[in-house]
Amino acid sequence: MNPMSKTVINARIGKPAIWYTLNAGLGLEGTKQIGMLQQLLAQQFGDVLWLVPPDDLHITLMDWLVDAEYGRDKDELLRQLRPAYEAALLEVLRGMGPIEVRFDTIASYPAAIIVRGQDDGQFQRIRQGFLDRVQLLPGTKPPPDIIHFTLARFAKTHELKPIEDLAARQTIALIEPVSSFRLIRERKIPMVEYNIIKEYPLVKTNRPV
């Protein structure tokens, strides 16, 4: 990282925007651990950080519709796309049980501080399986190629290096069981105001031998 790098202010926090995304919320233990980490960071860089509220912490699977110009009302567009999108998702998820994600890395970037994790490949299989069946609309972000959640964004410009150093000195060993994904309709970004449209449980099925 360039030692002269600075944080990038996110001026869109709390701004209205319709955004349809699939993610998983953090459980109570994960929320508790991240809350303690957020407090530690805030003690030194409080006014620089915008801390993600506990109820808004989430692990992104993929976006279905983003804050882009599609030429049509997004709610109407989602109603049209949802049958095919949902059928593809359910086909990929069929028989898949809960996913254990091991979060162990805190990473700082100019736009955000995130926590990264690993699973046994299930997240990527879901993402690729969905894309094998459905073509996202032009302008929609492709699914991420990592597993992560954001714990802070930036409200002020500040040298990144001291934030990066403090975050790097922290340790995290969080095992997060993902038992379902949920379709979210964001009204203010990022997840400041939202509705849960539907949940998709991960249920392991015992197939006959």
C-alpha positions in Angstrom: 0.0 0.0 0.0 1.3 3.4 -0.9 2.2 5.1 2.4 0.7 8.4 1.1 -2.7 6.8 0.4 -5.7 8.5 2.0 -9.1 7.4 2.9 -11.9 8.1 0.4 -15.0 9.7 1.8 -18.2 7.9 1.0 -20.6 10.8 0.3 -23.5 8.5 -0.6 -24.0 6.9 2.8 -27.7 7.3 3.7 -28.7 8.4 0.2 -31.9 7.0 -1.4 -31.3 4.3 -3.9 -33.1 1.2 -4.9 -30.8 -1.8 -4.8 -31.7 -5.5 -4.8 -29.0 -7.8 -3.4 -28.6 -11.3 -1.9 -26.7 -11.5 1.4 -26.5 -13.2 4.8 -26.7 -11.3 8.1 -24.2 -11.9 10.9 -25.3 -13.9 14.0 -25.2 -12.6 17.6 -21.6 -13.8 18.3 -20.3 -12.3 15.1 -22.0 -9.0 15.7 -20.6 -8.9 19.3 -17.0 -9.6 18.1 -17.2 -7.0 15.3 -18.8 -4.4 17.7 -15.8 -4.7 20.0 -13.4 -4.3 17.1 -15.4 -1.3 15.8 -15.1 0.3 19.3 -11.4 -0.2 19.3 -11.0 1.5 15.9 -13.3 4.3 16.9 -11.3 5.1 20.0 -8.5 6.4 17.8 -10.3 7.3 14.5 -13.8 7.9 15.6 -14.7 10.9 13.5 -13.0 9.5 10.5 -15.0 6.3 10.5 -18.6 5.5 9.6 -19.2 2.3 11.5 -21.7 -0.1 9.9 -24.6 -0.5 12.4 -24.8 -4.0 14.0 -28.1 -4.9 12.3 -26.6 -3.9 9.0 -23.5 -6.1 9.0 -23.9 -8.6 6.2 -22.0 -11.0 3.9 -22.7 -10.2 0.3 -23.5 -13.1 -2.0 -24.3 -11.1 -5.2 -26.3 -8.2 -6.5 -29.4 -8.6 -8.7 -30.1 -4.9 -9.5 -27.8 -2.0 -8.4 -27.9 1.8 -8.5 -27.6 1.9 -12.3 -29.7 3.3 -15.1 -31.6 0.3 -16.5 -34.1 2.4 -18.3 -37.0 1.0 -16.3 -38.4 1.2 -12.8 -36.3 -1.2 -10.7 -39.2 -2.6 -8.7 -41.1 -3.4 -12.0 -37.9 -4.8 -13.5 -37.3 -7.1 -10.4 -40.9 -8.4 -10.7 -40.1 -9.4 -14.3 -36.7 -10.9 -13.6 -37.5 -12.6 -10.3 -39.1 -15.8 -11.5 -36.0 -16.8 -13.6 -33.5 -15.5 -11.1 -35.2 -17.2 -8.2 -35.5 -20.5 -10.1 -31.8 -20.4 -10.9 -30.9 -19.6 -7.3 -33.1 -22.4 -5.9 -31.7 -24.9 -8.3 -28.1 -24.1 -7.2 -29.0 -24.1 -3.5 -31.0 -27.4 -3.7 -29.6 -29.8 -1.1 -26.9 -27.5 0.1 -26.7 -27.3 3.9 -25.4 -24.4 6.1 -22.0 -23.0 5.1 -19.3 -22.4 7.7 -17.3 -19.3 7.0 -14.0 -18.7 8.9 -13.3 -15.0 9.1 -9.7 -14.3 10.0 -8.3 -11.3 8.1 -8.9 -7.6 8.6 -8.1 -5.5 5.5 -8.0 -1.8 5.1 -8.6 -0.1 1.8 -9.1 3.6 0.8 -12.9 3.1 0.6 -13.5 0.7 3.6 -12.3 -1.6 6.3 -13.4 -5.2 5.7 -13.1 -8.6 7.2 -12.3 -11.5 4.9 -13.1 -15.1 5.3 -13.0 -18.5 3.6 -15.3 -21.4 3.2 -14.9 -24.7 1.4 -15.9 -23.2 -2.0 -19.6 -23.1 -1.6 -20.0 -19.3 -2.0 -18.1 -19.4 -5.3 -20.1 -22.5 -6.5 -23.3 -20.7 -5.8 -22.2 -17.6 -7.6 -20.9 -19.4 -10.6 -23.8 -21.8 -10.7 -26.2 -18.8 -10.8 -24.2 -17.1 -13.6 -24.2 -20.4 -15.6 -28.0 -20.2 -15.6 -28.7 -16.4 -15.7 -27.2 -13.5 -17.4 -27.2 -10.4 -15.2 -28.3 -7.1 -16.9 -25.6 -4.8 -18.3 -24.6 -2.4 -15.6 -25.0 -4.8 -12.8 -21.9 -5.6 -10.8 -20.6 -9.2 -11.1 -20.6 -11.2 -7.9 -17.5 -10.6 -5.8 -14.7 -13.3 -5.9 -14.1 -13.1 -2.1 -16.2 -13.6 1.0 -16.3 -10.5 3.2 -18.3 -8.0 5.1 -17.6 -4.3 5.6 -17.2 -3.0 9.2 -16.5 0.6 8.4 -16.4 3.2 5.7 -14.9 6.7 5.8 -16.6 10.0 6.7 -13.4 12.1 6.6 -10.1 12.1 4.6 -7.2 10.7 6.6 -3.9 9.0 6.0 -4.6 5.4 5.5 -1.4 4.0 6.9 -2.1 4.5 10.7 -5.6 3.0 10.2 -4.1 0.1 8.3 -1.5 -0.5 10.9 -4.0 -0.5 13.8 -6.4 -2.8 12.0 -3.5 -5.1 11.1 -2.5 -5.5 14.7 -5.9 -6.9 15.6 -6.7 -10.5 15.4 -10.0 -12.1 14.6 -11.1 -15.7 14.6 -14.8 -15.8 13.8 -16.6 -18.8 12.6 -19.9 -17.7 11.1 -22.5 -20.4 10.2 -24.5 -19.2 7.2 -27.9 -21.0 7.3 -29.8 -18.9 4.8 -29.5 -16.1 2.3 -32.0 -13.3 2.0 -33.2 -11.1 -0.9 -32.9 -7.4 0.2 -34.5 -4.3 -1.2 -32.3 -1.4 -0.1 -33.9 2.0 0.1 -30.9 3.9 1.5 -27.4 2.7 0.9 -25.4 1.0 2.1 -28.1 -1.1 4.0 -29.0 2.0 6.0 -32.7 1.3 5.3 -33.9 -1.9 3.7 -36.6 -4.6 3.6 -36.1 -8.3 3.6 -38.1 -9.6 0.6 -37.5 -13.3 1.0 -35.2 -15.8 2.8 -33.7 -18.8 1.2 -32.8 -21.4 3.8 -29.8 -23.8 3.3 -31.2 -27.3 4.1 -29.0 -30.4 3.7 -31.0 -33.2 2.2 -30.2 -36.9 2.9 -30.3 -38.6 -0.5 -30.8 -42.3 -0.6 -27.6 -44.3 -1.3 
